[in-house]
Amino acid sequence: MASVISTLRKALQQLERERARIDRQIGAIRSVLDQSGTARPRAARAKPNRSEPKRRPMSAAARRAVGQRMKAYWEKRKAAAAKGKA
């Protein structure tokens, strides 16, 4: 048990050193961006509102046809599954 705890402590120390190194790199990149004036606040980086392509409405007859096709599809699948189990 002591060796497991020792291993975990070493792993934790290594990860903390790596996190500190990454934090330094992030800070350096941010400072370069701040100096160049290209850094933008998070809200400014959000994607602009783009209108999504509009979908054409489906007629009642088309919905009925799709429903009938799906019922036939599922009946066929259930029959195949029942046949496979038997």
N, C-alpha and C positions, 0 to 999 in steps of 0.2 A: 504494500500500500504506500509506503514511503517513497518508493521509486517512482510510482505513478504521479504522486504529488510533486516530486522533484522535476519530473519531465514536464508536467503541466506548468510549473512555475517558469521553467526555461522557455517553454513555448510562448507563454504570456509575455515574458521580457522581450523576446525576439519580435513578437507582433507589435508591442508598444514602441520598440525602436523603429520598426518599419513604418508605423503610423506617424511617428514624429518626422521621419524622412519625407513621407508623402505630404504631410502638412507644410513642411518647408518648401517643397516644390510647388504646391498649390499657392502658397503665399508669394513666391517669386513670379509665378505666371500672372497672378492678380495684380501685382505691382507693375508689371510690364504693361498689362492691359489698361490699368488706371493712367499710366503715363501717356499712353498713346491715345487715350480718349475714346477707345472703342468699347470699353466695358459698359454694359448697360444693366440697369436694374432688372430683376427677375420679371417684373410685370411687363417691361418693354420687350422682353424676349419671347413672350407668348405668341403663339401663332395668330395671325389675323383671322378674323371671322370670314370664312369662305362659305359661300352658299353651296350647299350640297346639291348635286343634280336631282331634279325633281322626278319622282316616280309617277308613272301614269297610273291612275286608279284602275283597279280590276273590276270588270263588270260582274254582275251577279251570275250571269251564265258562265263566265270564265271561272269564277270561284267554284261553282257547282261542278264544272268539268274537272278542275284540279282535285276537288274532293273525291269525286268518283274514281279518278286515277289512283289516288292515294289509298282509298279503301281496297281497290283491287290489288295494289302493290302489297299492302299489309296482309291481306288474306293469303296471297301467294306465299309470302314469307312465313306466316304461321303454319301453313300447310307443309311447307318444306321442313320447318323445324320439327313439327309433329312426326313427319315421315322419318326424319333422321333419328329421333328418339326411339321410335318403334322398332 
